[in-house]
Amino acid sequence: MLNKIFKLEANNSNAKTEIVAGVTTFLAMAYILGVNPAMLADGGMPATGVFFATAVASGFACIIMGLVANWPVGLAPGMGLNALFTYTIILGMGCS
């Protein structure tokens, strides 16, 4: 079934390789679930809400990227924009 949906054989891959790659990508990206809420909490946002929003947005984006685009790329919020928003706009410029 996976071969039909994702054309694994045509891409010289198999289910085991893709599962290992998915777990590796998750572990490489998991830091954002800790860093993003901590960073945005410094700007006054509730850390639990930011954690939930980060997890849902990242999960949804990754699933859509895999199912619709058939491209194994992990997507998550950009840390550069979050740092700009928190430390420059909120804390540096005093905007709420």
Distance bins in CASP14 RR format, pairs under 12 A and 6 or more apart:
PFRMAT RR
TARGET T0000
AUTHOR 0000-0000-0000
RMODE 2
METHOD distances of the structure
MODEL  1
1 8 0 0 0 0 0 1 0 0 0 0 0
1 15 0 0 0 0 1 0 0 0 0 0 0
2 8 1 0 0 1 0 0 0 0 0 0 0
2 9 0 0 0 0 0 1 0 0 0 0 0
2 11 0 0 0 0 0 1 0 0 0 0 0
2 13 0 0 0 0 1 0 0 0 0 0 0
2 14 0 0 0 0 1 0 0 0 0 0 0
2 15 1 0 1 0 0 0 0 0 0 0 0
2 16 0 0 0 0 0 1 0 0 0 0 0
2 17 0 0 0 0 0 1 0 0 0 0 0
2 18 1 0 0 1 0 0 0 0 0 0 0
2 19 0 0 0 0 1 0 0 0 0 0 0
2 66 0 0 0 0 0 1 0 0 0 0 0
2 67 0 0 0 0 0 1 0 0 0 0 0
2 70 0 0 0 0 0 1 0 0 0 0 0
3 9 1 0 1 0 0 0 0 0 0 0 0
3 10 0 0 0 0 1 0 0 0 0 0 0
3 11 0 0 0 0 1 0 0 0 0 0 0
3 12 0 0 0 0 0 1 0 0 0 0 0
3 13 0 0 0 0 1 0 0 0 0 0 0
3 14 0 0 0 0 1 0 0 0 0 0 0
3 15 1 0 0 1 0 0 0 0 0 0 0
3 18 0 0 0 0 0 1 0 0 0 0 0
4 10 0 0 0 0 0 1 0 0 0 0 0
4 15 0 0 0 0 0 1 0 0 0 0 0
4 70 0 0 0 0 0 1 0 0 0 0 0
5 11 0 0 0 0 0 1 0 0 0 0 0
5 15 0 0 0 0 0 1 0 0 0 0 0
5 18 0 0 0 0 0 1 0 0 0 0 0
5 66 0 0 0 0 1 0 0 0 0 0 0
5 67 0 0 0 0 1 0 0 0 0 0 0
5 68 0 0 0 0 0 1 0 0 0 0 0
5 70 0 0 0 0 1 0 0 0 0 0 0
6 13 0 0 0 0 1 0 0 0 0 0 0
6 14 0 0 0 0 0 1 0 0 0 0 0
6 15 0 0 0 0 1 0 0 0 0 0 0
6 17 0 0 0 0 0 1 0 0 0 0 0
6 18 1 0 0 1 0 0 0 0 0 0 0
6 19 0 0 0 0 0 1 0 0 0 0 0
6 21 0 0 0 0 0 1 0 0 0 0 0
6 66 1 0 0 1 0 0 0 0 0 0 0
6 67 0 0 0 0 1 0 0 0 0 0 0
6 68 0 0 0 0 0 1 0 0 0 0 0
6 69 0 0 0 0 0 1 0 0 0 0 0
6 70 1 0 0 1 0 0 0 0 0 0 0
6 71 0 0 0 0 0 1 0 0 0 0 0
6 72 0 0 0 0 1 0 0 0 0 0 0
7 13 0 0 0 0 1 0 0 0 0 0 0
7 14 0 0 0 0 0 1 0 0 0 0 0
7 18 0 0 0 0 0 1 0 0 0 0 0
7 66 0 0 0 0 0 1 0 0 0 0 0
7 70 1 0 0 1 0 0 0 0 0 0 0
7 71 0 0 0 0 0 1 0 0 0 0 0
7 72 0 0 0 0 0 1 0 0 0 0 0
8 14 1 0 1 0 0 0 0 0 0 0 0
8 15 1 0 0 1 0 0 0 0 0 0 0
8 16 0 0 0 0 0 1 0 0 0 0 0
8 17 0 0 0 0 1 0 0 0 0 0 0
8 18 1 0 0 1 0 0 0 0 0 0 0
8 19 0 0 0 0 0 1 0 0 0 0 0
8 21 0 0 0 0 0 1 0 0 0 0 0
8 70 0 0 0 0 0 1 0 0 0 0 0
8 72 0 0 0 0 0 1 0 0 0 0 0
9 15 0 0 0 0 0 1 0 0 0 0 0
9 17 0 0 0 0 0 1 0 0 0 0 0
9 18 0 0 0 0 0 1 0 0 0 0 0
10 70 0 0 0 0 0 1 0 0 0 0 0
11 17 0 0 0 0 1 0 0 0 0 0 0
11 18 0 0 0 0 1 0 0 0 0 0 0
11 21 0 0 0 0 0 1 0 0 0 0 0
11 70 0 0 0 0 1 0 0 0 0 0 0
11 71 0 0 0 0 0 1 0 0 0 0 0
11 72 0 0 0 0 1 0 0 0 0 0 0
12 18 0 0 0 0 0 1 0 0 0 0 0
13 19 0 0 0 0 0 1 0 0 0 0 0
13 20 0 0 0 0 0 1 0 0 0 0 0
13 21 0 0 0 0 1 0 0 0 0 0 0
13 22 0 0 0 0 0 1 0 0 0 0 0
13 70 0 0 0 0 0 1 0 0 0 0 0
13 72 0 0 0 0 1 0 0 0 0 0 0
14 20 0 0 0 0 0 1 0 0 0 0 0
14 21 0 0 0 0 0 1 0 0 0 0 0
15 21 0 0 0 0 0 1 0 0 0 0 0
15 22 0 0 0 0 0 1 0 0 0 0 0
16 22 0 0 0 0 0 1 0 0 0 0 0
16 23 0 0 0 0 0 1 0 0 0 0 0
17 23 0 0 0 0 0 1 0 0 0 0 0
17 24 0 0 0 0 0 1 0 0 0 0 0
17 72 0 0 0 0 0 1 0 0 0 0 0
18 24 0 0 0 0 0 1 0 0 0 0 0
18 25 0 0 0 0 0 1 0 0 0 0 0
18 66 0 0 0 0 0 1 0 0 0 0 0
18 70 0 0 0 0 0 1 0 0 0 0 0
18 72 1 0 0 1 0 0 0 0 0 0 0
19 25 0 0 0 0 0 1 0 0 0 0 0
19 26 0 0 0 0 0 1 0 0 0 0 0
19 72 0 0 0 0 0 1 0 0 0 0 0
20 26 0 0 0 0 0 1 0 0 0 0 0
20 27 0 0 0 0 0 1 0 0 0 0 0
20 72 0 0 0 0 0 1 0 0 0 0 0
21 27 0 0 0 0 0 1 0 0 0 0 0
21 28 0 0 0 0 0 1 0 0 0 0 0
21 72 1 0 0 1 0 0 0 0 0 0 0
21 73 0 0 0 0 0 1 0 0 0 0 0
21 74 0 0 0 0 0 1 0 0 0 0 0
22 28 0 0 0 0 1 0 0 0 0 0 0
22 29 0 0 0 0 1 0 0 0 0 0 0
22 30 0 0 0 0 0 1 0 0 0 0 0
22 62 0 0 0 0 1 0 0 0 0 0 0
22 66 0 0 0 0 0 1 0 0 0 0 0
22 72 1 0 0 1 0 0 0 0 0 0 0
22 73 0 0 0 0 0 1 0 0 0 0 0
22 74 0 0 0 0 1 0 0 0 0 0 0
23 29 0 0 0 0 0 1 0 0 0 0 0
23 30 0 0 0 0 0 1 0 0 0 0 0
24 30 0 0 0 0 0 1 0 0 0 0 0
24 72 0 0 0 0 0 1 0 0 0 0 0
24 74 0 0 0 0 0 1 0 0 0 0 0
25 58 0 0 0 0 0 1 0 0 0 0 0
25 59 0 0 0 0 0 1 0 0 0 0 0
25 62 0 0 0 0 1 0 0 0 0 0 0
25 65 0 0 0 0 0 1 0 0 0 0 0
25 66 0 0 0 0 0 1 0 0 0 0 0
25 72 1 0 0 1 0 0 0 0 0 0 0
25 73 0 0 0 0 1 0 0 0 0 0 0
25 74 1 0 1 0 0 0 0 0 0 0 0
25 75 0 0 0 0 0 1 0 0 0 0 0
25 76 0 0 0 0 0 1 0 0 0 0 0
26 32 0 0 0 0 0 1 0 0 0 0 0
26 33 0 0 0 0 0 1 0 0 0 0 0
26 55 0 0 0 0 0 1 0 0 0 0 0
26 58 0 0 0 0 1 0 0 0 0 0 0
26 59 0 0 0 0 1 0 0 0 0 0 0
26 62 0 0 0 0 1 0 0 0 0 0 0
26 72 0 0 0 0 0 1 0 0 0 0 0
26 74 0 0 0 0 1 0 0 0 0 0 0
26 76 0 0 0 0 0 1 0 0 0 0 0
27 33 0 0 0 0 0 1 0 0 0 0 0
28 74 0 0 0 0 1 0 0 0 0 0 0
28 76 0 0 0 0 0 1 0 0 0 0 0
29 35 0 0 0 0 0 1 0 0 0 0 0
29 36 0 0 0 0 0 1 0 0 0 0 0
29 54 0 0 0 0 0 1 0 0 0 0 0
29 55 0 0 0 0 0 1 0 0 0 0 0
29 58 1 0 0 1 0 0 0 0 0 0 0
29 59 0 0 0 0 1 0 0 0 0 0 0
29 61 0 0 0 0 0 1 0 0 0 0 0
29 62 0 0 0 0 1 0 0 0 0 0 0
29 73 0 0 0 0 0 1 0 0 0 0 0
29 74 1 0 0 1 0 0 0 0 0 0 0
29 75 0 0 0 0 1 0 0 0 0 0 0
29 76 1 0 1 0 0 0 0 0 0 0 0
29 77 0 0 0 0 0 1 0 0 0 0 0
29 78 0 0 0 0 0 1 0 0 0 0 0
29 79 0 0 0 0 0 1 0 0 0 0 0
30 36 0 0 0 0 0 1 0 0 0 0 0
30 51 0 0 0 0 0 1 0 0 0 0 0
30 54 0 0 0 0 0 1 0 0 0 0 0
30 55 0 0 0 0 0 1 0 0 0 0 0
30 58 0 0 0 0 1 0 0 0 0 0 0
30 59 0 0 0 0 0 1 0 0 0 0 0
30 74 0 0 0 0 0 1 0 0 0 0 0
30 76 0 0 0 0 1 0 0 0 0 0 0
31 37 0 0 0 0 0 1 0 0 0 0 0
31 38 0 0 0 0 0 1 0 0 0 0 0
31 39 0 0 0 0 0 1 0 0 0 0 0
31 54 0 0 0 0 0 1 0 0 0 0 0
31 58 0 0 0 0 0 1 0 0 0 0 0
31 76 0 0 0 0 1 0 0 0 0 0 0
31 79 0 0 0 0 1 0 0 0 0 0 0
32 38 0 0 0 0 0 1 0 0 0 0 0
32 39 0 0 0 0 1 0 0 0 0 0 0
32 40 0 0 0 0 0 1 0 0 0 0 0
32 50 0 0 0 0 0 1 0 0 0 0 0
32 51 0 0 0 0 1 0 0 0 0 0 0
32 53 0 0 0 0 0 1 0 0 0 0 0
32 54 1 0 0 1 0 0 0 0 0 0 0
32 55 0 0 0 0 1 0 0 0 0 0 0
32 57 0 0 0 0 0 1 0 0 0 0 0
32 58 1 0 0 1 0 0 0 0 0 0 0
32 59 0 0 0 0 0 1 0 0 0 0 0
32 61 0 0 0 0 0 1 0 0 0 0 0
32 62 0 0 0 0 0 1 0 0 0 0 0
32 74 0 0 0 0 0 1 0 0 0 0 0
32 75 0 0 0 0 0 1 0 0 0 0 0
32 76 1 0 1 0 0 0 0 0 0 0 0
32 77 1 0 0 1 0 0 0 0 0 0 0
32 78 0 0 0 0 1 0 0 0 0 0 0
32 79 1 0 0 1 0 0 0 0 0 0 0
32 80 0 0 0 0 0 1 0 0 0 0 0
32 82 0 0 0 0 1 0 0 0 0 0 0
33 39 0 0 0 0 0 1 0 0 0 0 0
33 47 0 0 0 0 0 1 0 0 0 0 0
33 48 0 0 0 0 0 1 0 0 0 0 0
33 49 0 0 0 0 0 1 0 0 0 0 0
33 50 0 0 0 0 1 0 0 0 0 0 0
33 51 1 0 0 1 0 0 0 0 0 0 0
33 52 0 0 0 0 1 0 0 0 0 0 0
33 53 0 0 0 0 0 1 0 0 0 0 0
33 54 1 0 0 1 0 0 0 0 0 0 0
33 55 1 0 0 1 0 0 0 0 0 0 0
33 56 0 0 0 0 0 1 0 0 0 0 0
33 57 0 0 0 0 0 1 0 0 0 0 0
33 58 0 0 0 0 1 0 0 0 0 0 0
33 59 0 0 0 0 0 1 0 0 0 0 0
33 76 0 0 0 0 1 0 0 0 0 0 0
33 77 0 0 0 0 0 1 0 0 0 0 0
34 40 0 0 0 0 0 1 0 0 0 0 0
34 41 0 0 0 0 0 1 0 0 0 0 0
34 47 0 0 0 0 1 0 0 0 0 0 0
34 48 0 0 0 0 0 1 0 0 0 0 0
34 50 0 0 0 0 1 0 0 0 0 0 0
34 51 1 0 0 1 0 0 0 0 0 0 0
34 54 0 0 0 0 1 0 0 0 0 0 0
34 55 0 0 0 0 0 1 0 0 0 0 0
34 58 0 0 0 0 0 1 0 0 0 0 0
34 76 0 0 0 0 0 1 0 0 0 0 0
34 77 0 0 0 0 0 1 0 0 0 0 0
34 79 0 0 0 0 0 1 0 0 0 0 0
34 82 0 0 0 0 0 1 0 0 0 0 0
35 41 0 0 0 0 0 1 0 0 0 0 0
35 42 0 0 0 0 0 1 0 0 0 0 0
35 47 0 0 0 0 0 1 0 0 0 0 0
35 50 0 0 0 0 0 1 0 0 0 0 0
35 51 0 0 0 0 0 1 0 0 0 0 0
35 54 0 0 0 0 1 0 0 0 0 0 0
35 76 0 0 0 0 0 1 0 0 0 0 0
35 77 0 0 0 0 0 1 0 0 0 0 0
35 78 0 0 0 0 0 1 0 0 0 0 0
35 79 1 0 0 1 0 0 0 0 0 0 0
35 80 0 0 0 0 0 1 0 0 0 0 0
35 82 0 0 0 0 1 0 0 0 0 0 0
35 83 0 0 0 0 1 0 0 0 0 0 0
35 86 0 0 0 0 0 1 0 0 0 0 0
36 42 0 0 0 0 0 1 0 0 0 0 0
36 45 0 0 0 0 1 0 0 0 0 0 0
36 47 0 0 0 0 1 0 0 0 0 0 0
36 49 0 0 0 0 0 1 0 0 0 0 0
36 50 1 0 0 1 0 0 0 0 0 0 0
36 51 1 0 0 1 0 0 0 0 0 0 0
36 52 0 0 0 0 0 1 0 0 0 0 0
36 53 0 0 0 0 1 0 0 0 0 0 0
36 54 1 0 1 0 0 0 0 0 0 0 0
36 55 0 0 0 0 1 0 0 0 0 0 0
36 57 0 0 0 0 1 0 0 0 0 0 0
36 58 0 0 0 0 1 0 0 0 0 0 0
36 76 0 0 0 0 1 0 0 0 0 0 0
36 77 1 0 1 0 0 0 0 0 0 0 0
36 78 0 0 0 0 1 0 0 0 0 0 0
36 79 1 0 0 1 0 0 0 0 0 0 0
36 80 0 0 0 0 0 1 0 0 0 0 0
36 81 0 0 0 0 0 1 0 0 0 0 0
36 82 1 0 0 1 0 0 0 0 0 0 0
36 83 0 0 0 0 0 1 0 0 0 0 0
36 85 0 0 0 0 0 1 0 0 0 0 0
36 86 0 0 0 0 1 0 0 0 0 0 0
37 43 0 0 0 0 0 1 0 0 0 0 0
37 44 0 0 0 0 0 1 0 0 0 0 0
37 45 0 0 0 0 1 0 0 0 0 0 0
37 46 0 0 0 0 1 0 0 0 0 0 0
37 47 1 0 1 0 0 0 0 0 0 0 0
37 48 1 0 0 1 0 0 0 0 0 0 0
37 49 1 0 0 1 0 0 0 0 0 0 0
37 50 1 0 1 0 0 0 0 0 0 0 0
37 51 1 0 1 0 0 0 0 0 0 0 0
37 52 0 0 0 0 1 0 0 0 0 0 0
37 53 0 0 0 0 1 0 0 0 0 0 0
37 54 1 0 0 1 0 0 0 0 0 0 0
37 55 0 0 0 0 1 0 0 0 0 0 0
37 77 0 0 0 0 0 1 0 0 0 0 0
37 82 0 0 0 0 1 0 0 0 0 0 0
37 86 0 0 0 0 0 1 0 0 0 0 0
38 44 0 0 0 0 0 1 0 0 0 0 0
38 45 0 0 0 0 0 1 0 0 0 0 0
38 46 0 0 0 0 0 1 0 0 0 0 0
38 47 1 0 0 1 0 0 0 0 0 0 0
38 48 0 0 0 0 0 1 0 0 0 0 0
38 50 0 0 0 0 1 0 0 0 0 0 0
38 51 0 0 0 0 1 0 0 0 0 0 0
38 54 0 0 0 0 0 1 0 0 0 0 0
38 79 0 0 0 0 0 1 0 0 0 0 0
38 82 0 0 0 0 0 1 0 0 0 0 0
38 83 0 0 0 0 0 1 0 0 0 0 0
38 86 0 0 0 0 1 0 0 0 0 0 0
39 45 0 0 0 0 1 0 0 0 0 0 0
39 47 0 0 0 0 1 0 0 0 0 0 0
39 50 0 0 0 0 1 0 0 0 0 0 0
39 51 0 0 0 0 0 1 0 0 0 0 0
39 54 0 0 0 0 0 1 0 0 0 0 0
39 77 0 0 0 0 0 1 0 0 0 0 0
39 78 0 0 0 0 0 1 0 0 0 0 0
39 79 1 0 0 1 0 0 0 0 0 0 0
39 80 0 0 0 0 1 0 0 0 0 0 0
39 81 0 0 0 0 0 1 0 0 0 0 0
39 82 1 0 1 0 0 0 0 0 0 0 0
39 83 1 0 0 1 0 0 0 0 0 0 0
39 84 0 0 0 0 0 1 0 0 0 0 0
39 85 0 0 0 0 1 0 0 0 0 0 0
39 86 1 0 1 0 0 0 0 0 0 0 0
39 87 0 0 0 0 1 0 0 0 0 0 0
39 90 0 0 0 0 0 1 0 0 0 0 0
39 91 0 0 0 0 0 1 0 0 0 0 0
40 46 0 0 0 0 1 0 0 0 0 0 0
40 47 1 0 0 1 0 0 0 0 0 0 0
40 48 0 0 0 0 0 1 0 0 0 0 0
40 49 0 0 0 0 1 0 0 0 0 0 0
40 50 1 0 1 0 0 0 0 0 0 0 0
40 51 0 0 0 0 1 0 0 0 0 0 0
40 53 0 0 0 0 1 0 0 0 0 0 0
40 54 0 0 0 0 1 0 0 0 0 0 0
40 77 0 0 0 0 1 0 0 0 0 0 0
40 78 0 0 0 0 0 1 0 0 0 0 0
40 79 0 0 0 0 0 1 0 0 0 0 0
40 80 0 0 0 0 0 1 0 0 0 0 0
40 81 0 0 0 0 0 1 0 0 0 0 0
40 82 1 0 0 1 0 0 0 0 0 0 0
40 83 0 0 0 0 1 0 0 0 0 0 0
40 84 0 0 0 0 0 1 0 0 0 0 0
40 85 1 0 0 1 0 0 0 0 0 0 0
40 86 1 0 1 0 0 0 0 0 0 0 0
40 87 0 0 0 0 0 1 0 0 0 0 0
40 89 0 0 0 0 0 1 0 0 0 0 0
40 90 0 0 0 0 1 0 0 0 0 0 0
40 91 0 0 0 0 0 1 0 0 0 0 0
41 47 1 0 1 0 0 0 0 0 0 0 0
41 48 0 0 0 0 1 0 0 0 0 0 0
41 49 0 0 0 0 1 0 0 0 0 0 0
41 50 1 0 0 1 0 0 0 0 0 0 0
41 51 0 0 0 0 1 0 0 0 0 0 0
41 54 0 0 0 0 0 1 0 0 0 0 0
41 82 0 0 0 0 0 1 0 0 0 0 0
41 86 0 0 0 0 1 0 0 0 0 0 0
41 90 0 0 0 0 0 1 0 0 0 0 0
41 91 0 0 0 0 0 1 0 0 0 0 0
42 50 0 0 0 0 0 1 0 0 0 0 0
42 82 0 0 0 0 0 1 0 0 0 0 0
42 83 0 0 0 0 1 0 0 0 0 0 0
42 85 0 0 0 0 0 1 0 0 0 0 0
42 86 1 0 1 0 0 0 0 0 0 0 0
42 87 1 0 0 1 0 0 0 0 0 0 0
42 88 0 0 0 0 0 1 0 0 0 0 0
42 90 0 0 0 0 1 0 0 0 0 0 0
42 91 1 0 0 1 0 0 0 0 0 0 0
42 92 0 0 0 0 0 1 0 0 0 0 0
43 50 0 0 0 0 0 1 0 0 0 0 0
43 82 0 0 0 0 0 1 0 0 0 0 0
43 83 0 0 0 0 0 1 0 0 0 0 0
43 85 0 0 0 0 1 0 0 0 0 0 0
43 86 1 0 1 0 0 0 0 0 0 0 0
43 87 0 0 0 0 1 0 0 0 0 0 0
43 88 0 0 0 0 0 1 0 0 0 0 0
43 89 0 0 0 0 1 0 0 0 0 0 0
43 90 1 0 1 0 0 0 0 0 0 0 0
43 91 1 0 0 1 0 0 0 0 0 0 0
43 92 0 0 0 0 0 1 0 0 0 0 0
43 93 0 0 0 0 0 1 0 0 0 0 0
43 94 0 0 0 0 1 0 0 0 0 0 0
43 95 0 0 0 0 0 1 0 0 0 0 0
43 96 0 0 0 0 1 0 0 0 0 0 0
44 50 0 0 0 0 1 0 0 0 0 0 0
44 85 0 0 0 0 0 1 0 0 0 0 0
44 86 0 0 0 0 1 0 0 0 0 0 0
44 90 1 0 0 1 0 0 0 0 0 0 0
44 91 0 0 0 0 1 0 0 0 0 0 0
44 94 0 0 0 0 0 1 0 0 0 0 0
44 95 0 0 0 0 0 1 0 0 0 0 0
44 96 0 0 0 0 1 0 0 0 0 0 0
45 51 0 0 0 0 0 1 0 0 0 0 0
45 52 0 0 0 0 0 1 0 0 0 0 0
45 53 0 0 0 0 1 0 0 0 0 0 0
45 54 0 0 0 0 0 1 0 0 0 0 0
45 82 0 0 0 0 0 1 0 0 0 0 0
45 85 0 0 0 0 1 0 0 0 0 0 0
45 86 0 0 0 0 1 0 0 0 0 0 0
45 90 0 0 0 0 1 0 0 0 0 0 0
45 96 0 0 0 0 0 1 0 0 0 0 0
46 52 0 0 0 0 1 0 0 0 0 0 0
46 53 0 0 0 0 1 0 0 0 0 0 0
47 53 0 0 0 0 0 1 0 0 0 0 0
47 54 0 0 0 0 0 1 0 0 0 0 0
48 54 0 0 0 0 0 1 0 0 0 0 0
48 55 0 0 0 0 0 1 0 0 0 0 0
49 55 0 0 0 0 1 0 0 0 0 0 0
49 56 0 0 0 0 1 0 0 0 0 0 0
49 57 0 0 0 0 0 1 0 0 0 0 0
50 56 0 0 0 0 0 1 0 0 0 0 0
50 57 0 0 0 0 0 1 0 0 0 0 0
50 58 0 0 0 0 0 1 0 0 0 0 0
50 77 0 0 0 0 1 0 0 0 0 0 0
50 82 0 0 0 0 1 0 0 0 0 0 0
50 85 0 0 0 0 0 1 0 0 0 0 0
50 86 0 0 0 0 0 1 0 0 0 0 0
51 57 0 0 0 0 0 1 0 0 0 0 0
51 58 0 0 0 0 0 1 0 0 0 0 0
51 77 0 0 0 0 0 1 0 0 0 0 0
52 58 0 0 0 0 0 1 0 0 0 0 0
52 59 0 0 0 0 0 1 0 0 0 0 0
53 59 0 0 0 0 0 1 0 0 0 0 0
53 60 0 0 0 0 0 1 0 0 0 0 0
53 61 0 0 0 0 0 1 0 0 0 0 0
53 76 0 0 0 0 0 1 0 0 0 0 0
53 77 0 0 0 0 1 0 0 0 0 0 0
53 82 0 0 0 0 0 1 0 0 0 0 0
54 60 0 0 0 0 0 1 0 0 0 0 0
54 61 0 0 0 0 0 1 0 0 0 0 0
54 75 0 0 0 0 0 1 0 0 0 0 0
54 76 1 0 0 1 0 0 0 0 0 0 0
54 77 1 0 1 0 0 0 0 0 0 0 0
54 78 0 0 0 0 0 1 0 0 0 0 0
54 79 0 0 0 0 0 1 0 0 0 0 0
54 82 0 0 0 0 1 0 0 0 0 0 0
55 61 0 0 0 0 0 1 0 0 0 0 0
55 62 0 0 0 0 0 1 0 0 0 0 0
55 76 0 0 0 0 1 0 0 0 0 0 0
55 77 0 0 0 0 0 1 0 0 0 0 0
56 62 0 0 0 0 0 1 0 0 0 0 0
56 63 0 0 0 0 0 1 0 0 0 0 0
56 76 0 0 0 0 0 1 0 0 0 0 0
56 77 0 0 0 0 0 1 0 0 0 0 0
57 63 0 0 0 0 0 1 0 0 0 0 0
57 64 0 0 0 0 0 1 0 0 0 0 0
57 74 0 0 0 0 0 1 0 0 0 0 0
57 75 0 0 0 0 1 0 0 0 0 0 0
57 76 1 0 0 1 0 0 0 0 0 0 0
57 77 1 0 0 1 0 0 0 0 0 0 0
57 78 0 0 0 0 0 1 0 0 0 0 0
58 64 0 0 0 0 0 1 0 0 0 0 0
58 65 0 0 0 0 0 1 0 0 0 0 0
58 73 0 0 0 0 0 1 0 0 0 0 0
58 74 1 0 0 1 0 0 0 0 0 0 0
58 75 1 0 0 1 0 0 0 0 0 0 0
58 76 1 0 1 0 0 0 0 0 0 0 0
58 77 1 0 0 1 0 0 0 0 0 0 0
58 78 0 0 0 0 0 1 0 0 0 0 0
59 65 0 0 0 0 1 0 0 0 0 0 0
59 66 0 0 0 0 0 1 0 0 0 0 0
59 67 0 0 0 0 0 1 0 0 0 0 0
59 74 0 0 0 0 1 0 0 0 0 0 0
59 75 0 0 0 0 1 0 0 0 0 0 0
59 76 0 0 0 0 1 0 0 0 0 0 0
59 77 0 0 0 0 0 1 0 0 0 0 0
60 66 0 0 0 0 0 1 0 0 0 0 0
60 67 0 0 0 0 0 1 0 0 0 0 0
60 68 0 0 0 0 0 1 0 0 0 0 0
60 74 0 0 0 0 0 1 0 0 0 0 0
60 75 0 0 0 0 1 0 0 0 0 0 0
60 76 0 0 0 0 0 1 0 0 0 0 0
60 77 0 0 0 0 0 1 0 0 0 0 0
61 67 0 0 0 0 0 1 0 0 0 0 0
61 68 0 0 0 0 0 1 0 0 0 0 0
61 69 0 0 0 0 0 1 0 0 0 0 0
61 71 0 0 0 0 0 1 0 0 0 0 0
61 73 0 0 0 0 1 0 0 0 0 0 0
61 74 1 0 0 1 0 0 0 0 0 0 0
61 75 1 1 0 0 0 0 0 0 0 0 0
61 76 1 0 0 1 0 0 0 0 0 0 0
61 77 0 0 0 0 1 0 0 0 0 0 0
61 78 0 0 0 0 0 1 0 0 0 0 0
62 68 0 0 0 0 0 1 0 0 0 0 0
62 69 0 0 0 0 0 1 0 0 0 0 0
62 71 0 0 0 0 0 1 0 0 0 0 0
62 72 0 0 0 0 1 0 0 0 0 0 0
62 73 1 0 0 1 0 0 0 0 0 0 0
62 74 1 0 1 0 0 0 0 0 0 0 0
62 75 1 0 1 0 0 0 0 0 0 0 0
62 76 0 0 0 0 1 0 0 0 0 0 0
63 69 0 0 0 0 0 1 0 0 0 0 0
63 72 0 0 0 0 0 1 0 0 0 0 0
63 73 0 0 0 0 0 1 0 0 0 0 0
63 74 0 0 0 0 0 1 0 0 0 0 0
63 75 0 0 0 0 1 0 0 0 0 0 0
64 70 0 0 0 0 0 1 0 0 0 0 0
64 71 0 0 0 0 0 1 0 0 0 0 0
64 73 0 0 0 0 0 1 0 0 0 0 0
64 74 0 0 0 0 0 1 0 0 0 0 0
64 75 0 0 0 0 1 0 0 0 0 0 0
65 71 1 0 1 0 0 0 0 0 0 0 0
65 72 1 0 0 1 0 0 0 0 0 0 0
65 73 1 0 1 0 0 0 0 0 0 0 0
65 74 1 0 0 1 0 0 0 0 0 0 0
65 75 1 0 1 0 0 0 0 0 0 0 0
65 76 0 0 0 0 0 1 0 0 0 0 0
66 72 1 0 0 1 0 0 0 0 0 0 0
66 73 1 0 0 1 0 0 0 0 0 0 0
66 74 0 0 0 0 1 0 0 0 0 0 0
66 75 0 0 0 0 1 0 0 0 0 0 0
69 75 0 0 0 0 0 1 0 0 0 0 0
76 82 0 0 0 0 0 1 0 0 0 0 0
77 83 0 0 0 0 0 1 0 0 0 0 0
77 85 0 0 0 0 0 1 0 0 0 0 0
78 84 0 0 0 0 1 0 0 0 0 0 0
78 85 0 0 0 0 0 1 0 0 0 0 0
79 85 0 0 0 0 0 1 0 0 0 0 0
79 86 0 0 0 0 0 1 0 0 0 0 0
79 87 0 0 0 0 0 1 0 0 0 0 0
80 86 0 0 0 0 1 0 0 0 0 0 0
80 87 0 0 0 0 1 0 0 0 0 0 0
80 88 0 0 0 0 0 1 0 0 0 0 0
81 87 0 0 0 0 0 1 0 0 0 0 0
81 88 0 0 0 0 0 1 0 0 0 0 0
81 89 0 0 0 0 0 1 0 0 0 0 0
82 88 0 0 0 0 0 1 0 0 0 0 0
82 89 0 0 0 0 0 1 0 0 0 0 0
82 90 0 0 0 0 0 1 0 0 0 0 0
83 89 0 0 0 0 0 1 0 0 0 0 0
83 90 0 0 0 0 0 1 0 0 0 0 0
83 91 0 0 0 0 0 1 0 0 0 0 0
83 92 0 0 0 0 0 1 0 0 0 0 0
84 90 0 0 0 0 1 0 0 0 0 0 0
84 91 0 0 0 0 0 1 0 0 0 0 0
84 92 0 0 0 0 0 1 0 0 0 0 0
84 93 0 0 0 0 0 1 0 0 0 0 0
84 95 0 0 0 0 0 1 0 0 0 0 0
85 91 0 0 0 0 1 0 0 0 0 0 0
85 92 0 0 0 0 0 1 0 0 0 0 0
85 93 0 0 0 0 0 1 0 0 0 0 0
85 94 0 0 0 0 0 1 0 0 0 0 0
85 95 0 0 0 0 1 0 0 0 0 0 0
85 96 0 0 0 0 0 1 0 0 0 0 0
86 92 0 0 0 0 1 0 0 0 0 0 0
86 93 0 0 0 0 0 1 0 0 0 0 0
86 94 0 0 0 0 0 1 0 0 0 0 0
86 95 0 0 0 0 0 1 0 0 0 0 0
87 93 0 0 0 0 1 0 0 0 0 0 0
87 94 0 0 0 0 0 1 0 0 0 0 0
87 95 0 0 0 0 0 1 0 0 0 0 0
88 94 0 0 0 0 1 0 0 0 0 0 0
88 95 0 0 0 0 1 0 0 0 0 0 0
89 95 1 0 1 0 0 0 0 0 0 0 0
89 96 0 0 0 0 1 0 0 0 0 0 0
90 96 1 0 0 1 0 0 0 0 0 0 0
END
